[in-house]
């Protein structure tokens, strides 16, 4: 994270921390940030996620009159994946590669390897295919932008509770370890904010979307605890990615 000039105010620094962690917005070049700013920024992860969802939906809706729904959805998703530096899709691929690694120690070692294996490639391809298909279906059925806003908010609200509740399983700190500095109260605030955004976006259907995201996060959290004894940054990123895809699929069913 690049260091820049100082910015006064914990709230503004938390905003900068959330943007810097979740996107490639070069705010770290002009604002001096540290791990504490990112930890405090987890409360605002759902806001950043909602913004990314709105951007995805806006691009897709704008392109849809000129492109088939699937193509418009693919271009929109590609643009936002680039904006986020493929943060969560990369984490998903690394986590699935590690799932075939055998022992806990081997799995953690595989996650550090930048090379993609067959498990990771398969998971990545299926995830993106399902997500593009869901966005395309929402473009046709209507409600793509609200659903993407809700999915973005809920998926980014899913990882802070796991970061607060599960230990970091490595001896040495990694990129995801900065989230362990978030308190349980901050994680709970992120969940409340993500839920509120989803309700504002899709109304009563938010109940089903919240349940879907919650089930994915809870299930993966229990799996990580048994498998690794905690959660790495890749594990948390995989939670975000799978929650977002699941919420979008459920939204298609509700549309």
Secondary structure, 3 states (H helix, E strand, C coil): CCCCECCCCHHHHHHHHHHHHHCCCHHHHCECCCHHHHHHHHHHHHHHHHHHHHHHHHHHHHHHCCCCHHHHHHHHHHHHHHHCCCHHHHHHHHHHHHHCCCCHHHHHHHHHCCCCCHHHHHHHHHHHHHHHHHHHHHHHHCCHHHHHHHHHHHHHHHHHHHHHHCCCCCCCCCHHHHHHHCCHHHHHHHHHHHHHHHHHHHHHHHHHHHHHHHHHHHHHHHHHHHHCCCCCHHHHHHHHHHHHHHHHHHHHHHC
